[in-house]
Amino acid sequence: MSSVHLIATGGTIAMAKDPAAGGAVLSLGGSDLASALRSLALPIVPALTSEEYGPLPSCQFTVDHLWGLRQRVVECLAQTRAHDSDGIQGIVITHGTDTLEETAYLLDLTVPSSTPIVVTGAMRVASDPGYDGYANLIAAVRVAASAEAENLGTLVVLNDEIHSARDVTKTHSQSLDTFQSPSWGPIGRVEAERVVFTRRVQRQVLECPSLEPGVLLVKLAVGMDAGILRLAVSNGARGVVIEAFGGGRVPPWWLDPIRQAVSSGVAVAITSRCAAGSLGDPYRYTGAYKDLVEAGCLIANGLNGQKARIKLMAALGASCDPVTVRLLFG
């Protein structure tokens, strides 16, 4: 009998208020979440197995911890292929919302499987009125069990919306509908017991044996000095992602440090600090998009800064050759 496998990694969905601790702490393990789901939802959802990875608040994840979770997902999928009749129909990962989008995108980018992988979480702890954890978990399991979700890569499901891992981001520090896809919107919804997809998405799969941790993310602001880029290069960074202005623009005094970084072998990727929109502009003043392309920067079209960093870490983890990195980064 096929099943949905739950990997519980911690986060708000697994927390409840503890008066002795003075706040919310980790209280629910994977088996607790699975048991609650069985009592709430069976026979609506399929057979459910569970395990724990971590668990931790997602703001405490390290690159090694993140990669280890990816490896565990790959192991689960390998077991499924080895035992097809009793295989895993889908995987659901419960996760803290702080870095949920980065985990989801890493899985989407580096796990070459048609099996649905769904990441979910909660914005309210289990002891709060209106706790959203079980509703999100039920919706995520339904999506993971859906044949329609196959070949869509990793999906993020919260608030009854289905988002692609590439597009989704956390937009609000408190709201239940914090996860949005600013450029394109959700790709589907969970409506009662129905899973409805309105469009399909294509994804890039990148083979890499590990992540390169030495990649920094820098966000530009008006009048900002380029010293932070010089410092990153001098400290041995292998890559830097710059959240530039608008369609990909930097102040003129950033150009030379960028050129120097690229010439020294540091991969510099450009994305926008805007929440949505593509890179590219019609300008020819100093520091505009064309200058960055001519300087040898990688262009992270359609990715926010944190996801561009994940992609650059994966590309650099796959190769030390600048030409290969450029091809992988795409």
Buried (B, 14 or more C-beta within 10 A) or exposed (E): EBBBBBBBBBBBBBBBBBEEEEEBBBBBBBBBBBBBBEEEBEEEBBBBBBBBBBBBBBEEBEBEBBBBBBEBBBEBBEEBEEEEEEBBBBBBBBBBBBBBBBBBBBBBBBBEBEBBBBBBBBBBBBEBEEBBBBBBBBBBBBBBBBEBBEBBBBBBBBBBBBBBBBBBBBEEEEEBEBBBBBBBEBBBBBEEEEBEBEEEBEBEEBEBEBBBBBBBBBEBEEEBEBEBBBEBBEEEBBBBBBBBBBBBBBBEEBBEBBBBBBEEEBBBBBBBBBEBEEBBBEBEEEBBBBBBBEBBBBBBBBBBBBBBBBBBBBBBBBBEEBEEBBEBBE
